[in-house]
Structures are given as structure tokens and as C-alpha cells.
Amino acid sequence: MTLQLRKILERVGDLPTLPQVMTRILSIVEDPRSSAKDLEAIMARDPALTARILRLVNSAYYGVTQRVSSLSQAVVILGFDTVRAVALTVSVFDAFGSKGGVGEFDRVGFWRHSIGSAVIYQALSAKVGGIDPESAFICGLLHDIGKLVLDRYAPNELRAVLQRAEERRCSFLDAEVDIVDTDHAHLGGWLLEKWRLSEDVVRWVSRHHSMQSEDGVRVAISHFADYLCKVKGISASGTHDEAHLDRAIWNRLGLQKQDLPTVIEGVNKELASADEFLLVAAGK
């Protein structure tokens, strides 16, 4: 742990927490003996959260043909993992909200990038195979959450990072390593570990910028998602580097260039309804 990282973490006195109901949801979903009735019994303790989850399930993003009126019905139609991803999305929005401490940090842009990344992570994981698409969605949603840690607990450092990125026209990552001698990936991994998310999610988020990681395919998905977000104009705040996809990314994913139009077409369909997903998740 770097000295700067230690100083930032020492300021964290009111760490955002996931609702107790959410932690129970995670436990239920990970237990193979659980049923839809078990999930519904837990969710009954938080009607407001349940209502927002059902709004999301019934949004254009999921495109269900019949109205879903109960969590047990949602589980039957979408599955445990999708309901978990939706519940976690709502809980993360509630934990951090839409307003930040640093005015220069675009929270709306941040969340649009996060949702866009989640959609792309999910689509690429389904294309590549061997990775659970719903877990990929969660990792995409949370991959930059360390930036929110900076926004809340290290606003002066974040302002300096944004200023450096603007002055030097460099990436947020390069600027933050220069300013705080750490990066948002490590901060995000630390937070998700505190939230007791799965080791797989913590590892993916912590290493999503490291091409040297042994999690090569997952890191490649992260880089490809970032590339597509830039192409679509939904890059994260503070990013000035041009959209570029290294050939090594193609090789790690096992994709051919002729695959790209199909992937982008699928992503476009998902992104078209992602804004509604964002509004509902934020409680708008």
C-alpha cells in the first residue's frame, strides 16, 4: 500500500455501506439451495428497494413481454443472477448518489459510463464465453467506483487529478498515478472487499487496467469496453486519450475483426435503453 493510498483510506470514517437486505440478497443468490421464495421473503423487508428493482425489471432495458409484478416472477423470467445485478445497481446508487463533492467531476457522465461499461462487459462476456455475463455486468458497473471514493474522501487530490488530465491532455489514470501514486482500480477493489463482494468481482475491478494480470481475458474485456465507450462518446470524466484498441486485446479475446460489427450492433441495442435503466436505478 502506497503512502498516499494509506492517507486517503485514513480519512474514510463513514464508509458507504450496502443495505443489510442487499447483503442478504448476495448470500441467497450464492446459495444453491435458495429459492425465489427465499429472495422474496428478504426483499419484503425493504418495499422501496423492491419497487425500484421491479421498475428496472419492467424497463425497456430488459424488454420483458409480460409485466413482472413480484420478485419470484422476476427470478423465474430473468434468473437469480440478473435480479442480484439489478438490486446491487440500485444499492450502489443509493450509497453514493448522483451528487459529488468535486464540481468538476461529472457524476452524470460517470454513471452513464458505468452503465455503458456494464452493458458492454456483459455483451463481450457472452460473446467470448467462460465468464458469467451477469457477474460481468456487475464488474462493468463497479469498475470505476474508486473514483467515487476519491470524490468523497480525497476531493483536493481529485481536483488536482482532473486539472492535470486537462492541462496535459492525458488519461485520468496517468494523471492520478502522477498525483496520488495509486489508482482508482485499487481503491475500488478495496471498497468492494469491504462490501464483501465476491473475490472474482474484487479481483476484476482491482486489475481492470493491468494487462500484465493473469486475468487476461477479463482485463481485455475492460479495455475493449473502454474503447467502445470512447467511440460512443461515453468516456469517463477526465479522459482525453484517443480511442485505440491494441492488437493484443483482439488476441486475448479471440475475436476477429469481422466480429466487431456484430458485437457493436448488439451493444447499440443495449445502450439505446440503458439511459432509462440509469434513470430508474437513480430513483428518478
Secondary structure, DSSP 8 states (H G I E B T S, - for coil): --HHHHHHHHT-SS-----HHHHHHHHHHH-TT--HHHHHHHHTT-HHHHHHHHHHHTSTTT--SS---SHHHHHHHH-HHHHHHHHHHHHHHHHH-S--S-TTS-HHHHHHHHHHHHHHHHHHHHHH-SS-HHHHHHHHHHTTTHHHHHHHH-HHHHHHHHHHHHHHT--HHHHHHHHHSS-HHHHHHHHHHHTT--HHHHHHHHTTT-TTSS-HHHHHHHHHHHHHHHHTT---TT--S-----HHHHHHHT--GGGHHHHHHHHHHHHHTHHHHHHHHTT-
